[in-house]
Amino acid sequence: AGLTTYFHPGINLKKIHAYSIKLYERLEEETGQPVGFHQPGSIRIASTPTRVDEFKYQMTRAGWHPTEQYLITPEKVQELFPLLNMDKVLAGLYNPGDGHIDPYSLTMALAAGARKYGAQLNYPVQVTKLNSRSDGTWEVETPLGTIQAKRIVNTAGFWARDIGKMIGLQHPLIPVHHQYVVTSTIPEVKALKTELPVIRDLEGSYYLRQERDGLLFGPYESEEKMKLQESWVTNGVPPGFGKELFESDLDRIMEHIEAAMEMVPVLRKADIVNTIAGPITYSSDILPMVGPHQGVRNYWVAIGFGYGIIHAGGMGKYLSDWILEGEPPFDLIEVDPNRYGKWTTTEYTAAKARESYGFNNIVGYPKEERFAGRPTERTSGLYDLLKSKCSMGFHAGWEQPHWFYKPGDETGYKPSFRRTNWFDPVGREYKQVMEKVGVIDLSPFGKFKVKGPDSVKLLDHLFANVVPKVGSTNISHMLTPRGKVYAELTVSQLYPGEFMLVTGSGSELHDLRWIEEQVTRGGYKVEIENVTDEMGVLSVAGPYARQVLQKLTNEDLSDSSFKFLQCRHLKLSNIAVTAIRISYTGK
Ligand SMILES: Cc1cc2nc3c(=O)[nH]c(=O)nc-3n(C[C@H](O)[C@H](O)[C@H](O)COP(=O)(O)OP(=O)(O)OC[C@H]3O[C@@H](n4cnc5c(N)ncnc54)[C@H](O)[C@@H]3O)c2cc1C
């Protein structure tokens, strides 16, 4: 529907949205190509008290950002959108400058701009094969001949999986069907002096905007009702599919049509003159995958765009800055393609895409948990033992105990903007660890073993900190060429030249890609083994931690023989473990 908005619930992506809008505002002047950009503003409608809480929460996340966002009263909502039935409206979240743009003209304008500044565009030309060369460059085969490329960027929309398959990758993406409908002229709309702002009725789960003298609205059906295009995942996109649309299905969106008619009563008088049903590519968390891909040299992606129109300008800039400067201009780890891995199977992606589409307008709580597709194959050895005894959180495919139940606790996941059901239990566990001892399952950590003749040299190059001595551990930062922190890892030298690197669950392949790139560039002779799935991690923390562990071994664990930031091999209850004396809890 061409919608553009400054709003994003995340902190970092607001920057991407803002860059796109500012670029689109000057695109026509810069390229001579009209883009049909309308900026009447947009209002997200709250019709429940929880939604008002969510808006207040969102206001706290927007204050530092230069773009405008206001929490407005029902009176102000009515003033901005006079055709609204105000019965249920409690508040609005208003973003001036939001609106909609013509996607086709925008694409043409971006292409014209690229040409103007020296890019060579061949269109349409189909990439038929990708060959990687031993020096890391690529041969891109097309019917017009072969192109030599230093690096390639897969930007093939819902064909992205097909391109990935050419080099043996299974990008975890799936197309979903999305529909919007356009009405005939509505006299009350025609009579308006200024264009109506876009509204998003979150409880009704649809967006609605003015389209000429009528209205356009697009719903997000529930996860049960929405439709996936699964055959494209198994068989690829049918040859020749281009600008075609899917068959529309108004029955599937009937409840949203009714909700829209209640909220905007003039809709009742209007005829539907057009229904558009098209494919949108969904990743499991509905964020795109942007950046270099782990495991394949010089293969980059900008794929999985569920909201590609608002993301295009900002993501293009982010990607080109990264390519030109050799490091990302700012942290956007939430769109790192390497947040997924072997565990993101097709079944998982499909279940998650259903959930993400259906949850498009649900209330977004802090510390949100979503449950579709869980558990994946990534469960720690303790999962079966603990699953009924605690509330599990999801980290990079892993199930990790977040807090444990005690009699009298309200179990399960009950989020809130006020007090959650885990507030008191987490306080209790905090006290337990601060005053006594606790065991924390940290198996989701990313773990790599590094060894080989150049391992010390490599680590010295990778990290700002010194390389830890044999039997020692430190916290080290991988820095970008400009000195920004790219990642923070725990580094232990277990044997001379043999290291264990531990990183956060969300950065496993993100960090591994960076390390592998440095290895290739520097020609270091090392072996790197990703042992994330093979090794469990338990953290024993608190003043009694030593006493608990000492009961399980005859080896001396006293402070003088096992000092802070030392590492060694131990047998605990006759089980061989790598033990690191470190704290992730501040104790
Ligand atoms: C009904 C509907 C409403 C939508 N509304 C909005 C909205 O309001 N706001 C919003 O932000 N987004 C919206 N979207 C989503 C948005 O349209 C997409 O996210 C966006 O178009 C994706 O852009 P893309 O460049 O990633 O992919 P595409 O636009 O699909 O481009 C992929 C390109 O790759 C090319 N290609 C494919 N295979 C090959 C090959 N082998 N060789 C060479 N080239 C190839 C294709 O020809 C195509 O040009 C909507 C989508 C639909 C269907």
PDBQT file of the ligand as one rigid body, heavy atoms in Angstrom, charges set to zero:
ROOT
HETATM    1  C1  LIG A 601      -0.074  -5.966  -1.129  1.00  0.00    +0.000 C 
HETATM    2  C2  LIG A 601       1.239  -5.465  -0.572  1.00  0.00    +0.000 A 
HETATM    3  C3  LIG A 601       1.261  -4.291   0.161  1.00  0.00    +0.000 A 
HETATM    4  C4  LIG A 601       2.480  -3.825   0.699  1.00  0.00    +0.000 A 
HETATM    5  N1  LIG A 601       2.503  -2.654   1.417  1.00  0.00    +0.000 NA
HETATM    6  C5  LIG A 601       3.654  -2.151   1.874  1.00  0.00    +0.000 A 
HETATM    7  C6  LIG A 601       3.688  -0.896   2.561  1.00  0.00    +0.000 A 
HETATM    8  O1  LIG A 601       2.657  -0.257   2.720  1.00  0.00    +0.000 OA
HETATM    9  N2  LIG A 601       4.885  -0.432   3.043  1.00  0.00    +0.000 N 
HETATM   10  C7  LIG A 601       6.026  -1.146   2.883  1.00  0.00    +0.000 A 
HETATM   11  O2  LIG A 601       7.072  -0.671   3.341  1.00  0.00    +0.000 OA
HETATM   12  N3  LIG A 601       6.017  -2.334   2.226  1.00  0.00    +0.000 NA
HETATM   13  C8  LIG A 601       4.878  -2.851   1.722  1.00  0.00    +0.000 A 
HETATM   14  N4  LIG A 601       4.858  -4.045   1.051  1.00  0.00    +0.000 N 
HETATM   15  C9  LIG A 601       6.107  -4.830   1.004  1.00  0.00    +0.000 C 
HETATM   16  C10 LIG A 601       7.037  -4.322  -0.086  1.00  0.00    +0.000 C 
HETATM   17  O3  LIG A 601       6.352  -4.236  -1.304  1.00  0.00    +0.000 OA
HETATM   18  C11 LIG A 601       8.208  -5.288  -0.219  1.00  0.00    +0.000 C 
HETATM   19  O4  LIG A 601       8.817  -5.428   1.055  1.00  0.00    +0.000 OA
HETATM   20  C12 LIG A 601       9.247  -4.769  -1.194  1.00  0.00    +0.000 C 
HETATM   21  O5  LIG A 601       8.701  -4.584  -2.469  1.00  0.00    +0.000 OA
HETATM   22  C13 LIG A 601      10.406  -5.738  -1.281  1.00  0.00    +0.000 C 
HETATM   23  O6  LIG A 601      11.397  -5.158  -2.065  1.00  0.00    +0.000 OA
HETATM   24  P1  LIG A 601      12.670  -5.978  -2.521  1.00  0.00    +0.000 P 
HETATM   25  O7  LIG A 601      13.505  -5.028  -3.314  1.00  0.00    +0.000 OA
HETATM   26  O8  LIG A 601      13.260  -6.676  -1.367  1.00  0.00    +0.000 OA
HETATM   27  O9  LIG A 601      12.092  -7.128  -3.468  1.00  0.00    +0.000 OA
HETATM   28  P2  LIG A 601      11.353  -7.015  -4.902  1.00  0.00    +0.000 P 
HETATM   29  O10 LIG A 601      10.645  -5.709  -5.018  1.00  0.00    +0.000 OA
HETATM   30  O11 LIG A 601      10.596  -8.268  -5.023  1.00  0.00    +0.000 OA
HETATM   31  O12 LIG A 601      12.579  -6.969  -5.890  1.00  0.00    +0.000 OA
HETATM   32  C14 LIG A 601      13.344  -8.113  -6.170  1.00  0.00    +0.000 C 
HETATM   33  C15 LIG A 601      13.983  -7.917  -7.523  1.00  0.00    +0.000 C 
HETATM   34  O13 LIG A 601      14.864  -9.007  -7.780  1.00  0.00    +0.000 OA
HETATM   35  C16 LIG A 601      14.760  -9.322  -9.150  1.00  0.00    +0.000 C 
HETATM   36  N5  LIG A 601      15.213 -10.718  -9.358  1.00  0.00    +0.000 N 
HETATM   37  C17 LIG A 601      14.668 -11.863  -8.887  1.00  0.00    +0.000 A 
HETATM   38  N6  LIG A 601      15.349 -12.943  -9.305  1.00  0.00    +0.000 NA
HETATM   39  C18 LIG A 601      16.356 -12.484 -10.053  1.00  0.00    +0.000 A 
HETATM   40  C19 LIG A 601      17.399 -13.106 -10.779  1.00  0.00    +0.000 A 
HETATM   41  N7  LIG A 601      17.557 -14.436 -10.809  1.00  0.00    +0.000 N 
HETATM   42  N8  LIG A 601      18.253 -12.310 -11.456  1.00  0.00    +0.000 NA
HETATM   43  C20 LIG A 601      18.138 -10.964 -11.434  1.00  0.00    +0.000 A 
HETATM   44  N9  LIG A 601      17.159 -10.310 -10.771  1.00  0.00    +0.000 NA
HETATM   45  C21 LIG A 601      16.276 -11.065 -10.107  1.00  0.00    +0.000 A 
HETATM   46  C22 LIG A 601      13.290  -9.134  -9.464  1.00  0.00    +0.000 C 
HETATM   47  O14 LIG A 601      13.101  -8.977 -10.858  1.00  0.00    +0.000 OA
HETATM   48  C23 LIG A 601      12.976  -7.875  -8.669  1.00  0.00    +0.000 C 
HETATM   49  O15 LIG A 601      13.209  -6.728  -9.431  1.00  0.00    +0.000 OA
HETATM   50  C24 LIG A 601       3.670  -4.543   0.483  1.00  0.00    +0.000 A 
HETATM   51  C25 LIG A 601       3.644  -5.717  -0.277  1.00  0.00    +0.000 A 
HETATM   52  C26 LIG A 601       2.439  -6.174  -0.806  1.00  0.00    +0.000 A 
HETATM   53  C27 LIG A 601       2.441  -7.427  -1.622  1.00  0.00    +0.000 C 
ENDROOT
TORSDOF 0
